């Protein structure tokens, strides 16, 4: 870096929005893009993670009442409505919106590697009953510049598309 350059770690919300395409008003934020709630699942069978592979346990999709999910305390898998595409030379991080935290909920996610494309999922931990409307903004995606070799080509490529 020379004297006048500034290192950028995270991209702007406008840059992230350009990677996602069609968004509703209010989803683009200064430093990322809000992702919205599409579906909620409850895991019904055990999964398996081994040295040679993995199996996701069976799930039951929950049906909203009048476009609202009424969730008791527990763990749920949420699917985001937006198709996410992580550009080369970047890595994606997803954080819960503070409204979830203020309502005793936590959203756990994993790193999204360069080249990933799909409608991702996260683990919603509900510590006190909550009502979530379908389409509500629940997470914020941020993109950071990242050096890497290759792009994502794993079993979740194209998930939920």
WOQUITA-V885534 format. One record per residue. N is the residue number from 1. RES is the residue in three letters. PHI is phi as a letter, one per 30 degrees, with the letter a starting at -180 (999 if undefined). OMEGA is omega in degrees with one decimal (999 if undefined). Layout:
n=<N	N>
res=<RES	RES>
phi=<PHI	PHI>
omega=<OMEGA	OMEGA>
This chain:
n=<1	2	3	4	5	6	7	8	9	10	11	12	13	14	15	16	17	18	19	20	21	22	23	24	25	26	27	28	29	30	31	32	33	34	35	36	37	38	39	40	41	42	43	44	45	46	47	48	49	50	51	52	53	54	55	56	57	58	59	60	61	62	63	64	65	66	67	68	69	70	71	72	73	74	75	76	77	78	79	80	81	82	83	84	85	86	87	88	89	90	91	92	93	94	95	96	97	98	99	100	101	102	103	104	105	106	107	108	109	110	111	112	113	114	115	116	117	118	119	120	121	122	123	124	125	126	127	128	129	130	131	132	133	134	135	136	137	138	139	140	141	142	143	144	145	146	147	148	149	150	151	152	153	154	155	156	157	158	159	160	161>
res=<UNK	UNK	UNK	UNK	UNK	UNK	UNK	UNK	UNK	UNK	UNK	UNK	UNK	UNK	UNK	UNK	UNK	UNK	UNK	UNK	UNK	UNK	UNK	UNK	UNK	UNK	UNK	UNK	UNK	UNK	UNK	UNK	UNK	UNK	UNK	UNK	UNK	UNK	UNK	UNK	UNK	UNK	UNK	UNK	UNK	UNK	UNK	UNK	UNK	UNK	UNK	UNK	UNK	UNK	UNK	UNK	UNK	UNK	UNK	UNK	UNK	UNK	UNK	UNK	UNK	UNK	UNK	UNK	UNK	UNK	UNK	UNK	UNK	UNK	UNK	UNK	UNK	UNK	UNK	UNK	UNK	UNK	UNK	UNK	UNK	UNK	UNK	UNK	UNK	UNK	UNK	UNK	UNK	UNK	UNK	UNK	UNK	UNK	UNK	UNK	UNK	UNK	UNK	UNK	UNK	UNK	UNK	UNK	UNK	UNK	UNK	UNK	UNK	UNK	UNK	UNK	UNK	UNK	UNK	UNK	UNK	UNK	UNK	UNK	UNK	UNK	UNK	UNK	UNK	UNK	UNK	UNK	UNK	UNK	UNK	UNK	UNK	UNK	UNK	UNK	UNK	UNK	UNK	UNK	UNK	UNK	UNK	UNK	UNK	UNK	UNK	UNK	UNK	UNK	UNK	UNK	UNK	UNK	UNK	UNK	UNK>
phi=<999	c	e	c	d	c	d	c	c	c	d	d	d	d	d	d	d	d	d	c	i	d	b	d	e	j	d	d	c	e	c	l	b	d	c	c	d	c	b	b	b	c	d	c	b	d	c	b	b	b	d	c	l	b	b	d	d	e	b	b	d	d	c	d	c	h	i	b	c	c	c	d	e	l	c	b	c	c	c	d	d	d	d	c	b	c	d	e	i	b	b	c	b	b	b	d	d	d	d	d	d	d	c	i	b	b	c	c	b	c	d	c	d	e	j	d	b	l	c	d	b	b	c	c	c	c	c	b	e	b	c	b	d	d	j	d	d	b	b	b	c	b	c	b	d	a	d	a	c	i	b	d	b	d	d	c	e	i	d	i	d>
omega=<176.3	-174.2	-175.6	-176.8	176.8	178.6	177.3	177.8	-178.8	178.1	177.7	175.7	178.5	178.5	-179.9	-179.9	179.8	179.1	-174.3	178.4	-170.9	179.4	174.2	175.3	178.2	179.9	179.0	178.8	-179.2	-174.4	-179.4	-179.5	176.2	173.3	-174.5	-177.1	176.4	-174.6	175.7	179.7	172.6	-179.5	-176.0	-179.5	-180.0	171.7	179.4	173.6	-177.7	179.1	-174.7	180.0	-177.2	175.0	174.6	179.9	178.8	-178.4	174.0	178.0	177.7	179.7	177.4	171.9	-177.3	178.3	179.9	173.7	177.2	-171.8	173.0	177.4	180.0	179.7	-178.6	172.8	177.6	175.1	179.6	-177.6	-172.8	171.4	-177.9	173.8	180.0	-177.0	175.8	-179.6	178.0	172.1	-178.9	174.6	-179.5	-178.7	177.0	171.6	-175.6	178.0	175.7	-178.3	-179.1	177.7	174.9	177.0	178.1	177.9	178.4	-178.8	178.2	176.4	174.9	-175.5	174.3	178.7	178.4	171.6	178.2	172.7	-171.5	-179.1	176.4	177.9	177.6	175.4	-179.4	-178.9	176.0	-177.0	-178.3	173.2	179.2	177.8	172.2	-177.9	178.7	177.6	-175.4	-175.4	175.4	177.9	172.7	178.7	176.9	173.7	-177.5	172.0	179.7	173.7	-178.8	177.2	-176.0	178.1	-176.2	-174.0	179.9	177.4	179.5	-176.1	175.6	178.1	999>
